[in-house]
Amino acid sequence: MPRAARLLPAAALLLLLVAPTWSQEPGRPRSLPAAVVKVVSGDTIHVFVNGDVDRVRYIGVAAPDAGDGTPDSGDPAGREALQFNRGLTNAKNVRLELDVQERDPEGRLLAYVWLGDVMANAEVIGHGFGQVTTGGPNVRHQELLLRRQDQARIAKLGIWKILAAPAPAPKSAPATKGAAKGAPAASPPGASPKVAQARPGVAPKTGWSCPLTHPIKGDFTTYSSERCIYYVPGGGAYAESRTERCYATEDEARQDGCRRSRR
């Protein structure tokens, strides 16, 4: 037997000894073991993974703004989402399941975060502490998230309880002293009578978030001849869109001269 042939088994054995001990089975999603070291919001955590601390954004979840930790910062619903996520994942060992797109434009790792058989993404949605974001390549568990969102909406949990509450009726202006009861207020001399109408919508809480009662974002920086473009929760571009005006309904947005985003 040639000498090269006798050496082949020894070389193959050496290769097995130095090769990585992990492997990914064909067709199985990629996953990483990690430990949660900090909970930032209802949809973002910091984890220790691969020997370093990395930021992780929950795939398919948009939770209200939790603020910066100072009193009265952020949305009250965002602070509740933070507390829920903290109780669910803080200081826990988790498994990060990756999808097609691994990171967002801010460099955060995108993942489905599992605690055993429980997915944190679905728990945040199912308890009404966030909304499902659709669109993009990461859709492996989108049907599950949408199903949990429907359950939370029907049960009026979390943000859905606030969104389902009827808007308070506008208060009538006090009658002018000495005017007859039920008589219309007199117009200034020479002025034609008209009904004053307030501009639709409200101002945003921050440049990125709207109050839960007016969740639709209106962006007036359109770089076109259009007055503005509005984004509805769940749309593919909703989470990363800035806002200059917030609306309760799409009709309000259209009344303010906006058109719906095509993304």
C-alpha positions as CSV (number, residue, x, y, z in Angstrom):
1,M,0.0,0.0,0.0
2,P,1.4,3.4,-0.9
3,R,2.6,5.5,2.0
4,A,0.1,8.4,1.1
5,A,-2.8,6.0,1.4
6,R,-1.6,4.8,4.9
7,L,-1.5,8.4,6.1
8,L,-5.0,9.3,4.9
9,P,-7.0,7.9,7.9
10,A,-4.7,9.7,10.4
11,A,-5.3,13.0,8.5
12,A,-9.0,12.5,8.5
13,L,-9.0,11.8,12.3
14,L,-7.0,15.0,12.9
15,L,-9.6,17.0,10.9
16,L,-12.5,15.7,13.0
17,L,-10.6,16.6,16.2
18,V,-10.1,20.3,15.3
19,A,-13.4,20.8,13.4
20,P,-16.2,22.8,15.2
21,T,-18.4,20.6,17.5
22,W,-21.7,22.4,16.5
23,S,-23.6,22.1,13.2
24,Q,-26.9,23.3,11.8
25,E,-29.2,20.7,10.5
26,P,-30.5,21.4,7.0
27,G,-33.9,23.1,7.1
28,R,-33.7,24.0,10.8
29,P,-33.7,27.7,11.8
30,R,-30.5,29.2,13.0
31,S,-30.4,29.8,16.8
32,L,-28.0,31.1,19.4
33,P,-28.0,30.5,23.2
34,A,-27.8,33.8,25.1
35,A,-28.4,35.3,28.6
36,V,-30.4,38.5,29.1
37,V,-28.4,41.2,30.9
38,K,-30.8,44.2,30.4
39,V,-34.3,44.9,29.3
40,V,-34.6,48.2,27.4
41,S,-38.2,48.2,26.4
42,G,-41.2,46.0,25.4
43,D,-39.4,45.0,22.2
44,T,-35.6,45.4,22.9
45,I,-33.2,43.6,25.2
46,H,-29.4,43.3,25.7
47,V,-28.0,39.8,25.8
48,F,-24.6,38.2,26.4
49,V,-24.0,36.1,23.3
50,N,-20.9,34.7,21.5
51,G,-18.7,36.2,24.3
52,D,-20.0,39.8,24.0
53,V,-23.1,41.9,24.8
54,D,-25.4,42.6,21.8
55,R,-28.6,44.5,21.4
56,V,-31.6,42.4,20.3
57,R,-34.8,43.7,18.7
58,Y,-37.9,41.4,18.8
59,I,-38.9,40.4,15.3
60,G,-42.5,41.5,14.4
61,V,-43.1,43.6,17.5
62,A,-43.5,47.3,18.0
63,A,-44.0,48.3,21.6
64,P,-44.8,51.9,22.7
65,D,-41.9,54.2,23.6
66,A,-40.7,53.4,27.2
67,G,-38.8,56.6,27.6
68,D,-35.3,57.1,29.0
69,G,-36.1,56.0,32.6
70,T,-36.7,59.6,33.9
71,P,-40.1,60.4,35.4
72,D,-42.8,61.1,32.9
73,S,-40.6,60.2,29.9
74,G,-42.1,58.0,27.3
75,D,-45.6,56.6,27.0
76,P,-47.3,55.1,30.1
77,A,-48.2,52.1,28.0
78,G,-44.5,51.8,27.0
79,R,-43.4,51.8,30.6
80,E,-46.0,49.0,31.3
81,A,-44.6,47.1,28.3
82,L,-41.1,47.5,29.7
83,Q,-42.1,46.1,33.1
84,F,-43.9,43.1,31.5
85,N,-40.9,42.3,29.3
86,R,-38.5,42.7,32.3
87,G,-40.5,40.3,34.4
88,L,-40.6,37.9,31.5
89,T,-37.0,37.8,30.3
90,N,-34.6,39.7,32.7
91,A,-31.6,37.6,33.8
92,K,-33.0,34.6,32.0
93,N,-31.2,32.2,29.7
94,V,-32.9,32.4,26.2
95,R,-32.6,31.0,22.7
96,L,-32.4,33.5,19.9
97,E,-34.0,32.2,16.7
98,L,-32.8,34.1,13.6
99,D,-34.7,34.7,10.4
100,V,-33.7,35.9,6.9
101,Q,-32.6,39.4,7.9
102,E,-30.2,39.2,10.9
103,R,-29.9,43.0,11.8
104,D,-31.9,46.1,11.4
105,P,-30.5,49.5,10.1
106,E,-29.4,50.4,13.7
107,G,-27.3,47.3,13.9
108,R,-29.5,45.4,16.4
109,L,-29.8,41.6,16.1
110,L,-33.3,40.6,15.0
111,A,-34.6,37.5,16.7
112,Y,-37.5,35.5,18.1
113,V,-36.6,35.2,21.7
114,W,-37.5,31.8,23.3
115,L,-37.7,30.8,27.0
116,G,-38.1,27.1,26.6
117,D,-41.3,26.7,24.6
118,V,-42.5,30.2,25.2
119,M,-41.7,33.0,22.7
120,A,-41.3,36.4,24.3
121,N,-42.3,38.1,21.0
122,A,-45.7,36.4,21.1
123,E,-46.2,37.0,24.8
124,V,-45.7,40.8,24.5
125,I,-48.2,40.9,21.6
126,G,-50.6,38.5,23.3
127,H,-50.9,40.6,26.5
128,G,-51.5,43.8,24.5
129,F,-48.1,45.4,25.1
130,G,-47.2,45.9,21.5
131,Q,-48.5,45.6,17.9
132,V,-47.4,43.4,15.1
133,T,-45.2,44.9,12.4
134,T,-45.7,43.3,8.9
135,G,-43.6,43.4,5.8
136,G,-40.0,42.6,5.3
137,P,-38.3,39.2,5.0
138,N,-38.7,38.1,8.6
139,V,-42.1,36.4,8.5
140,R,-41.5,32.9,9.8
141,H,-43.8,33.3,12.8
142,Q,-46.0,36.2,11.5
143,E,-49.2,34.1,11.5
144,L,-48.7,33.2,15.2
145,L,-48.1,36.9,16.1
146,L,-51.1,38.1,14.2
147,R,-53.3,35.4,15.9
148,R,-52.1,36.5,19.3
149,Q,-52.7,40.1,18.4
150,D,-56.3,39.3,17.4
151,Q,-56.8,37.6,20.8
152,A,-55.5,40.6,22.6
153,R,-57.7,43.0,20.6
154,I,-60.8,41.0,21.2
155,A,-60.1,40.8,24.9
156,K,-59.2,44.5,25.0
157,L,-55.9,43.9,26.7
158,G,-53.2,46.6,27.2
159,I,-53.1,49.1,24.3
160,W,-56.3,47.7,22.8
161,K,-58.2,48.6,25.9
162,I,-57.1,52.3,25.4
163,L,-57.7,52.2,21.6
164,A,-61.2,50.8,22.1
165,A,-62.2,53.5,24.6
166,P,-64.6,56.1,23.1
167,A,-63.2,59.5,22.7
168,P,-64.6,62.0,25.2
169,A,-67.3,64.3,23.9
170,P,-66.2,67.9,23.2
171,K,-67.3,70.4,25.9
172,S,-69.7,73.1,24.7
173,A,-68.6,76.6,25.0
174,P,-70.1,78.6,27.9
175,A,-73.1,80.8,26.9
176,T,-72.4,84.5,26.6
177,K,-73.6,86.4,29.7
178,G,-77.0,87.9,29.0
179,A,-77.6,85.9,25.8
180,A,-80.9,84.1,25.5
181,K,-80.7,80.4,26.3
182,G,-80.4,78.4,23.0
183,A,-79.7,81.5,20.9
184,P,-76.7,81.4,18.6
185,A,-73.8,83.7,19.5
186,A,-73.7,86.9,17.5
187,S,-71.0,87.2,14.8
188,P,-68.8,90.3,14.6
189,P,-70.2,93.1,12.4
190,G,-69.7,92.3,8.7
191,A,-68.5,88.8,9.3
192,S,-70.2,85.9,7.6
193,P,-71.3,83.2,10.1
194,K,-69.0,80.1,10.0
195,V,-68.3,77.1,12.2
196,A,-64.7,77.0,13.4
197,Q,-63.1,73.6,12.9
198,A,-60.0,72.4,14.7
199,R,-57.2,70.8,12.7
200,P,-57.5,67.0,12.7
201,G,-55.0,65.0,14.9
202,V,-52.7,65.9,17.7
203,A,-49.1,66.6,18.2
204,P,-46.8,63.6,18.6
205,K,-45.2,62.6,22.0
206,T,-41.8,62.4,20.3
207,G,-40.5,62.6,16.8
208,W,-41.0,58.9,16.5
209,S,-44.1,57.9,18.6
210,C,-47.7,58.8,18.8
211,P,-50.1,58.5,21.8
212,L,-52.1,55.3,21.8
213,T,-55.4,57.2,21.2
214,H,-53.9,58.6,17.9
215,P,-51.6,55.9,16.6
216,I,-51.5,56.8,12.9
217,K,-48.3,58.7,12.0
218,G,-48.3,61.7,9.6
219,D,-45.0,62.6,8.0
220,F,-44.8,66.0,6.3
221,T,-41.2,65.7,5.1
222,T,-42.2,63.9,1.8
223,Y,-39.6,65.4,-0.6
224,S,-42.4,65.6,-3.2
225,S,-45.4,67.9,-4.0
226,E,-47.6,65.9,-1.6
227,R,-48.6,67.5,1.7
228,C,-47.9,64.4,3.8
229,I,-47.9,60.7,4.0
230,Y,-49.4,58.7,6.8
231,Y,-48.4,55.3,8.2
232,V,-50.8,52.9,10.0
233,P,-49.7,50.5,12.9
234,G,-48.7,47.2,11.5
235,G,-47.4,48.6,8.2
236,G,-44.0,47.7,7.0
237,A,-42.5,51.2,7.4
238,Y,-44.4,52.2,10.5
239,A,-41.8,51.5,13.2
240,E,-39.0,53.4,11.4
241,S,-41.1,56.3,10.3
242,R,-40.9,59.7,11.9
243,T,-44.1,61.7,12.7
244,E,-45.1,65.3,12.8
245,R,-48.8,64.8,13.4
246,C,-50.8,61.9,14.9
247,Y,-54.3,60.8,13.9
248,A,-57.0,58.6,15.5
249,T,-58.3,57.4,12.2
250,E,-57.3,57.3,8.5
251,D,-60.2,59.6,7.8
252,E,-58.6,62.2,10.0
253,A,-55.3,61.8,8.2
254,R,-56.9,62.3,4.8
255,Q,-58.8,65.3,6.1
256,D,-55.4,66.8,6.9
257,G,-54.3,66.3,3.4
258,C,-52.3,63.1,3.8
259,R,-52.2,60.0,1.7
260,R,-51.6,56.5,2.9
261,S,-48.1,55.0,2.6
262,R,-47.7,52.4,-0.1
263,R,-45.1,50.5,2.0
